[in-house]
C-alpha cells in the first residue's frame, strides 16, 4: 500500500524514470559487455595505507568488527584521480565499501552509468543527490545501484536492512570525507514505491528536519532508534525487489 506524500518532497519518479532507462541499456549491453561488478570498486584505496581505530562503544554488537580498525582513505590519491569524490562509505560485515561522488549540476545523474574513473559502467557509482551540499548539510541523500542479478555490488546490501535482524546486527556505517570521519548508527529502514515523494534535502532549519524525520521514523518498516536531537541525517537509497514492482529501500542513519 503506498504511503502518503509530505512537504516539499521531490518525486521519486524522476529517479525511477532514469533507472528504467538505465536498465533498458543494461539489457542491450549485457551480451557484449566485459564490465564486471568487481571493476566498480577501486582496489587498493591508494597508498600509503593507514588505519582508523573504531571506538569500542560503536563496535559492540556489530558483525564484521572483530577487528577494531578500518582502512583509511588516501585523499591525495583519490582526489587526484577524481575531484568529484566527496566521501567513502563502509558498512562493516557487508560488501559496501565504496567511494561516493557528486556530479555537476548540469548532469546530476552522470554516475548512474559511470564508475569512479568516469568510465561507462552499468553498475555506476554511489553518488550524492544534486540537491545536497556534499556531505556538509543537515540532510544528505546518497544513491547507489542494486542490480539484482544475484550480485552484492554497489548498494545491494542496503536492501537487506529491511530485515530487522540484519539491521540490528549491522548497525554501524562509517563515512570518511577529506575533512572528517563520520560515525553513523542505522536508525530505520523503509521500503517505498519508486513514485512516492519521500526524498527531501532542503529544510528551513534543523528543527524542521527533525520533525520531518520523526514522521518518517514512525511509519518505517524497521525502527531501531531515533535520536531526536540528531544534528544531521544521511539517507542511503537503493532499488529493492520485495513488495512493489518499482520500489526503493531507504536506510536512515544518524550520528553515533
Rosetta blueprint (number, residue, H / E / L):
1 X L
2 X L
3 X L
4 X L
5 X L
6 X L
7 X L
8 X L
9 X L
10 X E
11 X L
12 X L
13 X H
14 X H
15 X H
16 X H
17 X H
18 X H
19 X H
20 X H
21 X H
22 X H
23 X H
24 X H
25 X H
26 X H
27 X H
28 X H
29 X H
30 X H
31 X L
32 X L
33 X L
34 X L
35 X L
36 X L
37 X H
38 X H
39 X H
40 X L
41 X L
42 X L
43 X L
44 X L
45 X L
46 X L
47 X L
48 X L
49 X L
50 X L
51 X E
52 X E
53 X E
54 X L
55 X L
56 X H
57 X H
58 X H
59 X H
60 X L
61 X L
62 X L
63 X L
64 X L
65 X L
66 X L
67 X L
68 X L
69 X E
70 X E
71 X E
72 X L
73 X L
74 X L
75 X H
76 X H
77 X H
78 X H
79 X H
80 X H
81 X H
82 X L
83 X L
84 X L
85 X E
86 X E
87 X E
88 X E
89 X E
90 X E
91 X L
92 X L
93 X L
94 X L
95 X L
96 X L
97 X E
98 X E
99 X E
100 X E
101 X E
102 X L
103 X L
104 X L
105 X H
106 X H
107 X H
108 X L
109 X L
110 X H
111 X H
112 X H
113 X L
114 X E
115 X L
116 X L
117 X L
118 X L
119 X L
120 X E
121 X L
122 X L
123 X L
124 X L
125 X L
126 X E
127 X E
128 X E
129 X L
130 X L
131 X L
132 X L
133 X L
134 X L
135 X L
136 X L
137 X L
138 X L
139 X E
140 X E
141 X E
142 X E
143 X E
144 X L
145 X L
146 X L
147 X L
148 X L
149 X L
150 X L
151 X L
152 X L
153 X L
154 X L
155 X L
156 X H
157 X H
158 X H
159 X H
160 X H
161 X H
162 X H
163 X L
164 X H
165 X H
166 X H
167 X H
168 X H
169 X H
170 X L
171 X L
172 X E
173 X E
174 X E
175 X E
176 X E
177 X L
178 X L
179 X L
180 X L
181 X E
182 X E
183 X E
184 X E
185 X E
186 X E
187 X E
188 X E
189 X E
190 X E
191 X E
192 X E
193 X E
194 X L
195 X L
196 X L
197 X L
198 X L
199 X E
200 X L
201 X L
202 X L
203 X L
204 X L
205 X L
206 X H
207 X H
208 X H
209 X H
210 X H
211 X H
212 X H
213 X H
214 X H
215 X H
216 X H
217 X H
218 X H
219 X L
220 X L
221 X L
222 X E
223 X E
224 X L
225 X L
226 X L
227 X L
228 X L
229 X L
230 X L
231 X L
232 X L
233 X E
234 X E
235 X E
236 X E
237 X E
238 X E
239 X E
240 X E
241 X L
242 X L
243 X L
244 X L
245 X L
246 X L
247 X E
248 X E
249 X E
250 X E
251 X E
252 X E
253 X E
254 X E
255 X E
256 X L
